[in-house]
Each structure stands twice: as C-alpha cells, then as structure tokens.
Amino acid sequence: WFLAIVQPDRRLESAQPTGDLPRQGYYVARDILRMGNVVEATQGFESLLKSAQRTATDGWIDSVASRVMLGECLYHSGNLAGALECYDQALELAMRFPSWLDQFDFGTVPLNLMEPAAKGINWFKLSRPSRSLTVPDSVQLQVDLSQVRKDAQGNIIAPVAAVTRLDSSEILRTLGIALLRRWQILGPLSARSPLTAPSVQYFSQAIQQPQPWAQTAWVALRGLSQLARDEASAMQTLSSSTLVANQNDYFMSPLTLLVLGQIAAQRGQYQSAIVHLQDASLLAAQYEQFEILAEALLWLGDVACANERIDLGDPLKSAAVWCSKRTALGQAAGVIAATELQIYAGNFMEARKFVPREMSRWSRDYGLPRFQARLAYNDALLAANESQNELALQRLDVALNHMRGNANVGAIPVSTFQKQLTLNLLAQGHLSRNDGQAILSKLLAEPGRVAWELQPLETLSALTIPTGAAYVRWLRLADTKDSAEIVQRMDRLQRQQIFESLHLCGRLHSWRHALLSPAHQLPAQIVPIAARAVQRKPELQRLPVEIATLTESLRQLPVPLDDRQVKADARQVLAKLEGAAEQFEGRLLVQSLARRHMDRIVPQAWEASRVQKLLGSTDTLLGFVVAGEIIYAVAVGQEELEVWQVDDALSLSKRLNELYQHIGLIRGTGKKGPVVDFSPAAKWWLAAQELFGQLFSPRAQTMIQNSNRLIIAPHGFLWYVPFELLIGPDQAPLSSQSAVTYVPTLGSLAMAVSPEEPARDPLIIVGNLFAADKAVNQREASQLGDIVEKSSMIFLDQKIQSTSAHWLKMRTDPVIVLQGLNSAKDSWSIRVLPLDNKPGGLLSH
C-alpha cells in the first residue's frame, strides 16, 4: 500500500496538483517516520528519490527534503555513516541551485498567526510573548521560460514546469536539519570537512527574496552552517533568527531554539538550556515538527536530570501524554525523560507504571536502538535504586549492547564514529599530522563533568568500546622529541586497556576508592565530589562503617572450616554483613550509573614529579607500549628519564619465542619440563642476552645496571617476557642483582612501593599435593603451612558449603592456594582462584 502512495503516477497523484513538490508520498513517509517506523519510512524515502524530479541525471531542489529525511531514518537506526552521506548529498544538491529561493512569488501569499495553547500545547509556558507565524505549504514559483533547462527533445526539466509549486518551508527546514546533524556527527572534524567551506559560503550569500520570514530563515541556515567553524558566531547568528521581525515565531524557531539549548547545555549553562529547550518543544509541537519535538524532549530530560530539576517531571509527562495520540517518537522521548526524573525523585513505583508495556517491543520492531538503549538504561537505574543489583547489571548490558550497534550500522556513540573517521582520514592522507593529533587529543580526553551529567549512557558506551587503535595512532603522532608527552600517552594507553577490562569501565572501582579511602589519600578534585555524594546519600558513609564492625565481629570467632561449626548467632552476624555489603554495592552501582561526575582515578594517571618522588635512589621504572611494528619504551629514575623506540617488534617477538623454546615454556614432542641450566653455555642464556640488548637502549642498560629494584609496566606480548631471566651487562640474570616487580601502568607505581597493611587470618586452601594417601597429603601440606603464622587450613575434599565459604571470603585477608602439579602429563595445570575487585585487592593500592 505504501509504494502505491509514493509513486507519482499512482492514484493519489490526481488529488495533488501536478506541479506540487515534494510529492504526496513524501508527507506520508514523514508521518510514518514520526510514528517511529524507521524501516517503512526508509523504504518510502528511497522510493521517492528514485522517482524524484530530475535535472538531467541530477535531482532538483525538491529532492533535498527526501534526502535529509532518509538521513534521519538512518540516524535513528544508528547508521551514522549512511546518515552523513545523505546530509552531504542534500547540501550538495541545494548548492547547485543558488537562486532557487528567489524564484518564489511571496507577495500575495497569505500569512496566519496562531497561539500555541490553541492545540492544547501548554505543558510549559513560553518564555516570551509571541505568536506563531504560518507559511503556506505550497508556493508558486516564478519561472523565466527563457532560462529553464531542457532535454534533447526540448522538454522543460528544471524546474518541473511553469506551474511548479514548492513547499519552500519544508526545504529550508530540512536543510537546517542536515546542517545540525553534520555538526553533531562530525564534531571536531566538521571544520576540516571539504563541504564546510562551500556550505558556509553558500549560506553567507544574500538572497533577493524580500519576504521577512524567508530572510530570517536564510539567516538561521547561515548560523547553522557556522557551527562547523565558529560556535560563538553561530550562536549569535542563531539568536537573531529565532523570531521574524523580532516578534513572531515561525517554522525555523523550533530548530534554532533546539540548537541554542544544546550548546548551552554542553557548556554547563543548564538554566539557559532549559528555557531554550522548553520553548523548542512547545513550538515544535505547534508546527507539528515531531522529530524535533522528540529530540527537544530528550535533551530537556537530560538537562533537567543534570540540573536536578525534579519539578520538570510532571510537565514532561504531560508532553508524553499529548504526543501519545500524535507521534510515537515524541511519546517515547517524553516517557524516557519523565521516567528518569521520577527515579531521581524516588518515585519508583510511578516510574514503573508510566512506561507503556509495548514501548520496548515497539522500539525493537521499528529499528530504534537509541530509544531501546535509553529504556534499558532507565530499567537499570530503577533496578539499582531498588537494590536489584543483578537485574540492574543485566539491563545495563542490554543498553550498552544497543549502543555498540552491529556490523551493519556501526556503533551509535558519535565520538566512536569520529575516532574511526579520523583514523581513516589519516590513513588516506586527507588529514594532516597536526590536525589528526589535535582531533584525537580531544576525542581521547577523559570525559569531564558535563559529559557525565548530560549523556552518561553515551559516555559510558563510548568508553567501553575498544579504542586501542586510536590510542596507538595518537601515540605515534606524538613529537618524538617531546619525551614527557610520549610517556603520558603511553600511560593513557595502558590505563585505557585496564579500564576496558573493568566493569563500568573503571567507574565503579573509582567510586569505591573515593568513598572508602581517607580524604588525604585522594586527589584534591575528588574530595568535594565524594563529600557531595555522602551529603546526598548518608548511607554511603554509614554502610562501610557497619560492614567494618560486622567483619570485625566475625574475626573474633573461630574460622568455620565446616558448615556444622557455624553457630546460630554467627549466622545472624553473617546475614547482616551480607545484607549490608549487598546494599552498599547497590549504592555504588547507583552512583556509577547516575549522572554524577567521577574521574577514573584507579590506577593513577602519570605525573612525572609524583612518580619520581616515589622512586628510591636505586629504583628504575621501566615501561613499554607495543604500537604496531614499533615498541615505545621508557626508563625512569629519581632524576633521569630515558625514552627510546624498538623499531622491529616482530623480530623481538620471534626472539622471545626462541627464548621460550630454549627454557621449555613452549612445549614440543618429547619435552618433559623446563630446562634448569644457569650456566652461560646454556642456549637460553645467549637468547636472553640478545633479547636484553634488543629491548633496552644503552642508557637504559646503564640505569638497570645501577639499580637494586626494577618496577616494570609491560604491554601487549611483552607481558610474556621473563624479565627476571634476561642477561644484563653484568653477565647475570636481572633477578640476581635486582628485585623485579610488575605494575599494570606507568602511573600506578604506588602499587609497588606503598607499604602493605599487615595481613590477618591467612587461609591456606590445599588441593592434591604429592601423595596419593590422604593422611600423608595433609601432613605434608601442614608442614608447608607452618611457615605462615596464625593461618588456618582447609582441604578441597572437605565439606564446604555456601555459608562457610562466604564467611571465609568475608573474614580472611590473604588466600594461599597449594595445588600439586600433575607430573604424569606433558603440560602443567594451573588453577586460579578469582579475587574480588575490592579496596583490599592489589588494584586499589
């Protein structure tokens, strides 16, 4: 049925004048998009473009609207690359007809004024006294038949005919959407886009059309084009184009106010943003620009949550109800915004009831991953506030999976698209080294306060998408003479890899560290953030104290080596401890999910002065980053810093494999175990010596030779280098003259040098050791356990059920595992016990 409408030679064609453009099918497809059916709307706009009015092989100006709205369909489905292509094509098409607007005869066009409240649009109060100006959908063009383009047979092909009528306001409005989306999608790349300069020039020209609303609309387009170059100038231009003759709103007012609100929000000017976005939502509803209404409501909800304007929840609910009979996009946006505000207000039951049951299915079936992600994010936030931690994490994973996209459309976060596009442009030579470095520096910067407050889901999803290639390229773009900058970027790359392996990308662990650590141990900028969090939620301070008290009570009781030894009163203490711990984890999860800024402070970032102050006089910190075929390396002493490169990572990797073979870590046929031969004549000795010479610069070798302790932060396959066995200048393994310690990043040196707290209640878990006889095995294990003072021992064949096992986990510090190796097999078997990600773990020091 739909294709029957959009084809120009079908039944509805007779109901529309033959010269009216865009065709009737365009408005049908636009309405389908506004109802959220992206799939059908996409098919409709594609069909329209195939049958569009042509000028030779090109489309005419009427195709701009269809091209832009096709881009909107792709944008909502998450296909940023396809959407950007559509917006670019629309602008290129418009620039082929520089004087199209001057051909309209607006002199006799009737203009009407109306009040927004006339349609029940009263969920907010307009910030300024104004009336809305309406422009007819179809206006006659003045055609100079001597200037028209004709085909080989003499038929007029541009414009359509002497009686052509065009919806000029829709063309102008969609051009504005194209300019806005390009700025949003390209971000810092927009200034370098080849289309930016021509578009700025095109919209900077004066038009001959004397109508005030046409002149004002053209100024609005000029301001939107300036966004790619100068945001301040763009804001000034846009501010002057929100009203016609400084007194009447018109069809471009919703878009200009939306942009002004977005810019104000991104600058942290939340109150100003709220005013602009409220006006944008009212006027978008008035002019039935429902796709702009949906975006205005989403942004208004974001800013209201960031600014803790809980009072805006009821008006947003009213907007959602108004949209429910007109536009599914607007309804979904209003529901998402209002629901999150209800959650922040603590109205959890009302938040659950307000989301229609069919909305998740609707957003899934119609191909709207952004809305699916926001609905799932609200579910996660609600579940976390209700202490349903497992459900919250599950719904968060659903939200993040929607934001990550798929192989067909790519990732949804614009920053991820911008990173990949930057890498592509650099590889193709379309971006200079300096420009590429500046753009990547901006894109890879740690998210700030406004990013977390305004767009927590987009920020979190962008951080969880692997970006190693961008960090490696950014490192390789650094000035080789700037050692400090190279080391800082090496540390950033190492930290990012750790963040990507942590849940919530390190955010949860940073909140835990900030709330549990003494203020004097925290960075100065974190102290007020943690204090504000405790002020809002006093349980963030109360629960850790309660947990510590209950844990200490458990420590006073004997270690429960069997469930039968756990007494009733002890079970009550344990139940309270488990409940408090679960509640605290839920509070941490809420803080991590909510719009609260928290720098990722664990592990610490690189600061040369801090790191060198921590080093002893005979300490050397060694760091490496594998960046393709190049290895970046640094050696840091108290007063020295040496940076160098290893240019052939592949050759070094092969040499490392040779060393493995010589010491028996790579198993071959007939190999029974590692070779233990510490004589200089051994094959591994020479390989280790050559590997040392290839890996370290002469100056670094001297620093190592003068060190009593080496702290090493490897990367990539260099984690597998047995640095302890490398043969240094003294013709001996490094471990024979230096203590060797490993840290995950260059900036996390404190992990290796900070004094550890004394361990309490060590627990030794014993598996099968050397004897088949159980009694002999236990006796031998006990002899090994004697070296650990005040320790308890438990055997894996002993009865351990959930209660006592959990108790053991809550009350013991170190866990020592004694597990025998099966020498009958040709390979070693190692069992690893997972450790909790808690302050007592290594990562928190």
Buried (B, 14 or more C-beta within 10 A) or exposed (E): EBEEBBBBEBEBBEEBEEBBBBBBBBBBBBBBBBBBBBBBBBBBBBBBBEBBBBBEEBBBBBBBBBBBBBBBBBBBBBBBEBBBBBBBBBBBBBBEBEEBBEBBEBEEBEBEEBEBEEEEBBBBEBEEEBEBBBBBBBBBBEBEEEEBEEEEEEEBBBBBBBEBBBBBBBBBBBBBBBBBBBBBBBBBBBBBBEBBEBBBEBBEEEBEBEBBBBBBBBBBBBBBBBBBBEBEEBBEBBBBBBBBEEEBBBBBBBBBBBBBBBBBBBEBBBEBBBBBBBBBBBBBBBBEBBBBBBBBBBBBBBBBBBBBBBEBBEBBBBBBBBBBEBBBBBBBBBBBBBBBBBBBBEBBEBBBEBBBEEBBEBBBEBBBBBBBBBBBBBBBBBBBBBBBBEBBBBBBEBBBBBBBBEEEBBBBBBBBBBBBBBBEBBEEEEBEEEBBBBBBBEBBEEBEBBBBBBBBBBBBBBBBBEBEEBBBBBBBBBEEEEBEBBBBBBBBBBBBBBBBEBBBBBBBBBBBBBBBBEEEEBEEEBBEBBEEBBEEBEBBBBBBEBBEEBBEBBBEBEBBBEBEEBEEEBBEBBEBBBBBBEBBBBBBBBBBBBBBBBBBBBBBBBEBEEBBEBBEEEBBBBBBBBBEEBBBBBBBBBEBBBBBEBEEBEEBBEBBBBBBBBBBBEBEEEBEEEBEEEEEEBBBBBBBBBBBBBBBBEEBBBBBBBBEBBBBBBBBBBEEBBBBBBBBBEEEBBBEBBBBBEBBBBBBBBBBBEEEEEBEBBBBBBBBBEBEEEEEBBEBBEEBBEEBEEBBBBBEEEEBEEBBEBBBEBBBBEEBBBBBBEEEEEEEEEEEEEEEEEBBEEBBB
